[in-house]
């Protein structure tokens, strides 16, 4: 989706690095949503976790 803040692989990579290296992070608004999706994908194993703005078929809570 053009212009969507939720299409950014580098954000997920950065959040994954911070989690795996026990680094603190503060995610507000979209950053928090990125963090929840990253956690769901890489800790809970929900590979279909996504934001409904970019994937209407992704797992939604």
TORDODO-52200 format. One record per residue (C-alpha): chain; residue in one letter; residue number from 1; x, y, z. Coordinates in Angstrom, 2 decimals. Layout:
TORDODO-52200
site chaine A | residu A | num NUM | px X | py Y | pz Z
...
***
This chain:
TORDODO-52200
site chaine A | residu X | num 1 | px 0.00 | py 0.00 | pz 0.00
site chaine A | residu X | num 2 | px 1.66 | py 3.25 | pz -1.09
site chaine A | residu X | num 3 | px 2.41 | py 5.61 | pz 1.74
site chaine A | residu X | num 4 | px 1.53 | py 3.11 | pz 4.45
site chaine A | residu X | num 5 | px 3.68 | py 3.30 | pz 7.58
site chaine A | residu X | num 6 | px 3.19 | py -0.45 | pz 8.07
site chaine A | residu X | num 7 | px 5.22 | py -1.56 | pz 5.05
site chaine A | residu X | num 8 | px 8.75 | py -1.35 | pz 6.40
site chaine A | residu X | num 9 | px 10.85 | py -4.49 | pz 6.78
site chaine A | residu X | num 10 | px 13.72 | py -2.57 | pz 8.38
site chaine A | residu X | num 11 | px 11.45 | py -1.61 | pz 11.29
site chaine A | residu X | num 12 | px 10.72 | py -5.29 | pz 11.97
site chaine A | residu X | num 13 | px 14.41 | py -6.16 | pz 11.67
site chaine A | residu X | num 14 | px 15.34 | py -3.44 | pz 14.16
site chaine A | residu X | num 15 | px 12.68 | py -4.55 | pz 16.63
site chaine A | residu X | num 16 | px 13.80 | py -8.16 | pz 16.28
site chaine A | residu X | num 17 | px 17.41 | py -7.14 | pz 16.95
site chaine A | residu X | num 18 | px 16.37 | py -5.16 | pz 20.06
site chaine A | residu X | num 19 | px 14.31 | py -8.06 | pz 21.42
site chaine A | residu X | num 20 | px 16.99 | py -10.68 | pz 20.77
site chaine A | residu X | num 21 | px 19.73 | py -8.49 | pz 22.28
site chaine A | residu X | num 22 | px 17.66 | py -7.44 | pz 25.31
site chaine A | residu X | num 23 | px 17.79 | py -3.77 | pz 24.35
site chaine A | residu X | num 24 | px 15.08 | py -1.43 | pz 25.62
site chaine A | residu X | num 25 | px 12.78 | py 0.22 | pz 23.13
site chaine A | residu X | num 26 | px 9.85 | py 2.53 | pz 23.21
site chaine A | residu X | num 27 | px 7.19 | py 2.06 | pz 20.59
site chaine A | residu X | num 28 | px 4.33 | py 4.50 | pz 20.46
site chaine A | residu X | num 29 | px 1.50 | py 4.53 | pz 17.96
site chaine A | residu X | num 30 | px 2.75 | py 2.75 | pz 14.80
site chaine A | residu X | num 31 | px 5.97 | py 1.70 | pz 16.53
site chaine A | residu X | num 32 | px 4.00 | py -0.20 | pz 19.15
site chaine A | residu X | num 33 | px 1.98 | py -1.90 | pz 16.42
site chaine A | residu X | num 34 | px 5.21 | py -2.92 | pz 14.68
site chaine A | residu X | num 35 | px 6.50 | py -4.33 | pz 17.98
site chaine A | residu X | num 36 | px 3.36 | py -6.41 | pz 18.56
site chaine A | residu X | num 37 | px 3.49 | py -7.84 | pz 15.04
site chaine A | residu X | num 38 | px 7.21 | py -8.62 | pz 15.31
site chaine A | residu X | num 39 | px 6.65 | py -10.38 | pz 18.64
site chaine A | residu X | num 40 | px 3.70 | py -12.37 | pz 17.33
site chaine A | residu X | num 41 | px 5.67 | py -13.51 | pz 14.28
site chaine A | residu X | num 42 | px 8.96 | py -14.37 | pz 15.98
site chaine A | residu X | num 43 | px 8.01 | py -15.43 | pz 19.50
site chaine A | residu X | num 44 | px 4.53 | py -16.89 | pz 19.13
site chaine A | residu X | num 45 | px 5.22 | py -18.24 | pz 15.63
site chaine A | residu X | num 46 | px 2.26 | py -16.53 | pz 14.00
site chaine A | residu X | num 47 | px 3.78 | py -16.05 | pz 10.56
site chaine A | residu X | num 48 | px 0.50 | py -14.61 | pz 9.28
site chaine A | residu X | num 49 | px 0.50 | py -11.82 | pz 11.90
site chaine A | residu X | num 50 | px 0.15 | py -8.55 | pz 10.05
site chaine A | residu X | num 51 | px -1.53 | py -5.19 | pz 10.11
site chaine A | residu X | num 52 | px -5.01 | py -5.10 | pz 8.56
site chaine A | residu X | num 53 | px -4.03 | py -1.94 | pz 6.71
site chaine A | residu X | num 54 | px -1.68 | py -4.00 | pz 4.53
site chaine A | residu X | num 55 | px -3.20 | py -7.49 | pz 4.80
site chaine A | residu X | num 56 | px -6.91 | py -7.91 | pz 5.38
site chaine A | residu X | num 57 | px -6.40 | py -11.69 | pz 5.66
site chaine A | residu X | num 58 | px -3.69 | py -11.47 | pz 8.34
site chaine A | residu X | num 59 | px -4.26 | py -12.60 | pz 11.90
site chaine A | residu X | num 60 | px -6.19 | py -9.97 | pz 13.81
site chaine A | residu X | num 61 | px -6.61 | py -9.77 | pz 17.57
***
